[in-house]
Amino acid sequence: CCVLLLLLLLEGSGSPGTPPPPRGPWAEEQRAVPEGEPWGRARYEAVKKHLGAVGALSKQYWQYVACKVWQKGCEEEEREREERESSPMPSWGFPLVGQDYLEILSAWYCSFGKCCETGDCRIINNITGLEADLSGQLHGQHLAKEVVVRALQGFLQSPRPQKALVLSFHGWSGTGKNFVARLVASHLYRDGLKSECVRVFISLLHFPHHNYVDSYKAQLQRQLSETLRHCRQALFIFDEAEKLHSGLLDAIRPFMAHHHSKGQGDHHRSIFLFLSNLGGNTINEVALDFWRAGRAREEISMELLEQQLQLELQEAAEDSYALRHLLRENLIDFVVPFLPLEYQHVKLCARDAFLARGLPYTEATLDQVAQMMVFVPKEEKLFSAQGCKSVPQRINYFLP
């Protein structure tokens, strides 16, 4: 099968208008053989010689594929290539079209398989797609959309970043922090959250007991190191970051800090996302003040909100010790606020949930879903207390 594939590749290696190569001994020996007459010795030797050449070429192609796709055997392939180039005798070479087919084969394999040890083949960094999905699927978060896209775009365009990119997401539950983190993963990596270059840590799940902080710290440091060693670009997501024990900072800090070694640029191309409910009250108060003043929430500026938000984070309780130190050490590049969601935003979330499951809906149905949510403050009933968190489950009540 491999030999047939190689022969097909070789057949297409010529280009239009290229004269055929001169006929060699094979053509001379390819005379007619009377029916029933056995092959002569010369004919047998010629066939044996050329089958051996095809076999050698098959091995050569296989080494090329293994090097290009799995990053294995590259030293042997390079050594044999140098020997072929330095040899005075002509030898089989890679036809240009054959190389094109092998590149297509490599791309095809990488579309569903693990194509190289470093995982670089499956990094896509589709910022245009991320921006489009944030605009179409993230509701009521004009600040988060702008900050996340600009931060990632600037970081990925930098040829040698001086530190990891660190974003800290803040806001009430259900406002879109985890949703944005998933979108970031799916637009930076073909495998999304399943990528070997993406690691998700949930504080109360992965680090629940303070008595085992030293053990957690060693495990966390090992996982971060291994991921960065195998991935040219890594994404680390820390959910419930306000519950992250301060002792774990010693494991995380070295991977986020500034570095000045010229050879470490790729090693430190990593992105950290910290997701926290801290600061939600401050964000909500600003949004409520704008509503009471008759101003649109889209008028809320990053400068106004970030200043007040950082003040609250600096004065936060002891359980947020980790985030507070990250801010003081200037390791967090962008604080990303998520505004509370209003009635119309909940309806949009309900619409998206129906569409995602291919279910029909009406405006009346969307209103019914939104009316099932609890809205605060008690007087204004303006913001959804759970954001859009339980909306996908609530549409089950309206299934036929």
C-alpha positions in Angstrom: 0.0 0.0 0.0 2.8 2.4 0.9 4.6 1.6 -2.3 1.5 2.3 -4.3 1.1 5.6 -2.5 4.7 6.5 -3.2 4.3 5.6 -6.9 1.3 7.9 -7.1 3.2 10.7 -5.5 6.1 10.2 -7.9 3.7 10.1 -10.9 2.6 13.6 -10.1 6.0 14.9 -9.5 6.5 16.3 -13.0 5.2 19.7 -14.1 3.3 20.6 -17.3 5.7 21.1 -20.2 8.6 19.2 -18.6 10.2 16.8 -21.0 10.3 13.2 -19.9 13.6 11.9 -18.5 15.8 9.9 -20.7 15.1 6.2 -20.9 17.5 4.1 -18.9 18.4 0.4 -18.8 14.9 -0.4 -17.5 13.4 0.7 -20.8 15.9 -1.4 -22.8 15.1 -4.5 -20.7 11.4 -4.0 -21.0 11.2 -5.9 -24.3 8.3 -8.2 -25.1 8.4 -11.6 -23.6 6.7 -14.4 -25.5 3.8 -16.0 -23.7 4.8 -18.8 -21.5 8.5 -17.9 -21.6 10.1 -17.4 -18.1 11.8 -14.1 -17.3 15.5 -14.0 -18.1 18.2 -13.4 -15.5 18.7 -9.8 -16.7 15.0 -9.0 -16.5 14.9 -10.5 -12.9 17.9 -8.5 -11.8 16.4 -5.3 -13.2 13.1 -5.7 -11.4 14.9 -6.6 -8.2 17.1 -3.5 -8.5 14.2 -1.1 -9.1 12.0 -2.6 -6.4 14.9 -2.1 -4.0 15.1 1.5 -5.1 11.4 2.0 -4.5 11.8 0.4 -1.1 14.7 2.7 -0.3 12.5 5.7 -1.4 9.6 4.4 0.7 11.9 4.3 3.8 13.1 7.8 2.9 9.5 9.1 2.7 8.6 7.4 5.9 11.5 9.1 7.7 10.5 12.4 6.3 6.9 11.9 7.5 8.0 10.8 11.0 10.2 13.8 11.3 7.6 16.3 10.0 4.6 14.9 11.9 5.9 13.2 15.1 9.3 15.0 15.4 11.1 11.6 15.5 14.0 10.4 13.6 15.0 13.9 12.4 18.7 13.3 13.1 18.8 10.2 10.9 16.7 11.9 8.2 19.1 14.9 8.2 22.2 12.7 8.1 20.9 10.7 5.2 20.0 13.9 3.3 23.5 15.2 3.7 24.9 11.9 2.5 22.7 12.1 -0.6 23.7 15.6 -1.3 27.4 15.0 -0.9 27.4 11.8 -2.9 28.7 12.1 -6.5 26.3 9.4 -7.7 22.7 10.5 -8.6 20.0 9.2 -6.2 16.3 9.3 -5.8 15.2 12.7 -4.6 11.9 14.1 -3.2 9.8 15.4 -6.1 8.4 18.8 -5.3 4.8 17.6 -5.7 5.6 14.6 -3.5 6.7 17.1 -0.8 3.4 19.0 -1.3 1.4 15.8 -0.8 3.4 15.0 2.4 2.7 18.5 3.8 -1.0 17.8 3.1 -0.7 14.5 4.8 0.9 16.1 7.8 -1.9 18.7 8.0 -4.5 16.0 7.7 -3.0 13.9 10.5 -2.7 17.0 12.8 -6.4 17.7 12.3 -7.3 14.7 14.5 -4.2 13.3 16.0 -1.3 14.3 18.3 1.1 15.5 15.7 4.1 16.5 17.7 5.5 16.3 21.2 5.3 20.1 21.8 1.7 20.4 20.8 2.6 23.5 18.7 0.8 22.0 15.7 -2.6 22.5 17.3 -2.2 26.2 18.4 -4.5 28.3 16.3 -4.6 31.7 18.0 -7.8 32.7 16.2 -8.3 36.2 17.7 -10.7 37.2 14.9 -12.9 34.3 15.7 -12.7 35.1 19.4 -13.7 38.7 18.9 -16.7 37.6 16.7 -17.9 35.0 19.3 -17.6 37.4 22.1 -19.6 40.0 20.2 -22.3 37.5 19.4 -22.5 35.3 22.5 -21.3 37.4 25.5 -24.1 39.7 26.5 -23.9 42.9 28.5 -20.1 42.9 28.9 -18.7 45.6 26.7 -15.7 46.1 28.9 -14.7 42.5 29.1 -14.9 42.0 25.4 -12.6 45.0 24.7 -10.0 44.2 27.3 -9.7 40.5 26.6 -9.3 40.9 22.9 -6.8 43.7 23.1 -4.8 42.1 25.8 -4.5 38.7 23.9 -3.9 40.3 20.6 -1.1 42.5 21.9 0.5 39.7 23.8 0.4 37.2 20.9 1.8 39.8 18.4 4.8 40.4 20.7 7.8 38.4 19.4 9.4 38.1 22.8 7.1 39.0 25.7 8.9 40.0 28.9 6.4 38.2 31.2 3.4 36.0 31.1 0.0 37.6 30.3 -2.1 37.7 33.5 -5.8 38.6 33.4 -8.0 38.7 36.5 -11.7 38.3 35.9 -14.0 39.8 38.5 -17.8 39.9 38.9 -20.8 38.1 40.2 -21.5 34.4 39.5 -23.1 33.8 36.1 -21.9 37.0 34.4 -19.7 35.2 31.9 -16.2 34.7 33.5 -16.1 30.9 32.8 -17.7 31.3 29.5 -15.0 33.8 28.3 -12.3 31.5 29.6 -13.7 28.6 27.6 -13.9 30.8 24.5 -10.3 31.9 24.9 -9.2 28.3 25.2 -11.2 27.2 22.1 -9.9 30.0 20.0 -6.2 29.7 21.0 -6.2 25.9 20.8 -7.9 23.5 18.3 -8.7 21.2 21.2 -10.0 23.9 23.5 -10.1 23.0 27.2 -9.0 19.4 26.2 -5.7 20.6 24.9 -2.6 19.4 26.6 -1.5 23.0 26.7 -4.5 24.1 28.8 -4.7 23.5 32.5 -7.7 24.3 34.7 -7.4 24.5 38.4 -10.4 25.0 40.7 -9.3 26.1 44.2 -11.8 24.1 46.3 -11.5 21.0 44.1 -7.7 20.8 43.5 -6.5 22.5 46.7 -9.2 21.9 49.3 -7.2 21.3 52.5 -4.9 23.9 53.9 -2.9 21.2 55.8 -1.6 19.9 52.5 -0.5 23.2 51.0 3.1 22.0 50.7 2.1 18.9 48.7 -0.2 21.0 46.5 2.6 23.5 45.9 5.0 20.8 44.7 2.3 19.2 42.5 1.3 22.6 41.0 4.8 23.6 40.3 5.5 20.3 38.5 2.4 20.6 36.4 3.2 24.1 35.3 6.8 23.2 34.5 5.8 20.1 32.5 3.1 22.0 30.5 5.5 24.8 29.7 8.2 22.3 28.7 5.9 20.6 26.2 4.0 23.6 24.9 5.4 26.7 23.2 2.3 28.5 24.4 0.4 27.5 27.6 -2.9 28.6 29.1 -3.6 28.3 32.9 -7.0 29.0 34.3 -7.5 29.3 38.1 -11.2 29.3 39.0 -12.4 30.5 42.5 -9.2 32.4 42.7 -10.3 34.3 45.8 -10.0 30.9 47.6 -6.5 30.2 46.4 -4.2 29.7 49.4 -1.4 32.2 49.7 1.1 29.4 50.1 0.5 28.4 46.5 1.8 31.7 45.2 5.4 30.4 45.6 4.6 27.8 43.0 2.9 30.2 40.6 4.9 33.4 40.9 8.1 32.3 39.1 6.0 31.5 36.0 4.4 34.9 35.8 7.3 37.2 36.9 9.3 39.4 34.6 12.4 37.8 33.0 15.3 39.3 31.0 17.0 36.3 29.6 17.0 36.5 25.8 16.6 32.7 25.4 13.5 32.4 27.6 11.0 34.3 25.4 9.2 31.2 24.1 9.4 29.4 27.5 7.5 32.2 29.1 4.8 32.6 26.5 2.1 31.6 28.9 -1.3 33.1 29.8 -2.9 33.1 33.2 -6.6 33.7 33.8 -7.8 34.2 37.4 -11.5 34.0 37.9 -13.0 35.5 41.1 -16.3 36.7 42.5 -14.3 39.4 44.4 -15.2 43.0 43.4 -18.7 42.0 42.3 -20.3 44.4 44.8 -18.2 47.4 43.7 -19.0 46.6 40.0 -22.7 46.3 40.8 -22.8 49.6 42.7 -21.2 51.5 39.8 -23.7 49.9 37.4 -26.6 50.7 39.7 -25.5 54.3 40.0 -25.4 54.7 36.3 -28.9 53.3 35.9 -30.3 55.6 38.6 -28.7 58.5 36.9 -30.4 57.5 33.6 -27.1 56.7 31.9 -26.5 53.7 29.7 -24.3 50.9 31.1 -22.2 51.1 27.9 -21.0 54.5 29.2 -19.2 52.9 32.1 -15.5 53.3 31.4 -12.6 51.0 32.3 -10.8 53.9 33.9 -13.6 54.6 36.4 -14.3 51.0 37.2 -10.8 49.7 37.4 -9.7 52.3 40.0 -12.6 51.5 42.4 -12.2 47.8 41.8 -8.5 47.7 42.7 -9.2 49.6 45.9 -11.7 46.9 47.0 -9.3 44.1 46.0 -6.4 45.7 48.0 -8.6 45.9 51.1 -10.2 42.4 50.6 -10.4 39.9 53.4 -7.6 37.5 54.3 -9.0 34.7 52.2 -8.0 36.7 49.1 -4.4 37.0 50.2 -3.1 35.4 46.9 -4.9 37.8 44.6 -3.9 40.8 46.8 -0.2 39.9 46.5 -0.4 39.5 42.8 -1.8 43.0 42.5 0.8 44.5 44.8 3.6 42.8 42.9 2.2 44.1 39.6 1.9 40.6 38.2 -1.7 41.1 37.1 -1.7 43.0 33.8 -5.4 43.6 33.4 -8.3 43.5 35.8 -11.4 42.5 33.8 -14.7 43.6 35.2 -17.9 41.7 34.4 -21.0 43.8 34.9 -24.3 42.4 36.4 -26.8 41.1 33.9 -30.2 42.7 33.4 -33.5 41.3 32.2 -32.8 41.7 28.5 -29.4 40.0 28.9 -31.1 36.9 30.5 -33.5 36.7 27.6 -30.5 36.7 25.2 -28.9 33.9 27.2 -32.2 31.9 27.0 -32.3 32.5 23.3 -28.8 31.1 22.9 -29.7 28.1 25.0 -32.6 27.2 22.8 -30.6 27.7 19.6 -27.7 25.6 21.0 -30.1 22.7 21.4 -32.0 23.3 18.1 -35.2 24.0 19.9 -38.0 26.4 18.8 -38.8 29.4 21.0 -41.0 32.5 21.1 -40.6 35.9 22.7 -43.1 34.8 25.3 -41.0 31.8 26.1 -37.9 33.9 26.6 -39.9 36.2 28.9 -41.0 33.2 30.9 -37.5 32.0 31.4 -36.3 35.4 32.4 -39.1 35.8 34.9 -38.0 32.6 36.7 -34.8 34.3 37.8 -34.4 36.3 41.0 -33.6 40.0 40.4 -32.0 42.4 42.9 -31.9 45.0 44.6 -35.2 44.3 46.2 -36.7 47.7 45.2 -35.4 48.0 41.6 -35.2 44.3 40.7 -32.6 45.3 38.1 -29.9 42.6 38.1 -30.1 38.8 37.9 -28.8 37.4 41.2 -27.4 34.4 39.3 -26.7 36.0 36.0 -27.3 33.5 33.3 -25.9 30.6 35.3 -29.0 28.4 35.5 -30.7 29.5 32.2 -29.7 26.3 30.2 -31.3 24.1 32.8 -34.4 26.2 33.1 -35.4 25.9 29.5 -36.0 22.2 30.2 -39.4 23.3 31.7 -40.5 24.4 28.2 -39.6 21.3 26.3 -42.5 19.7 24.3 
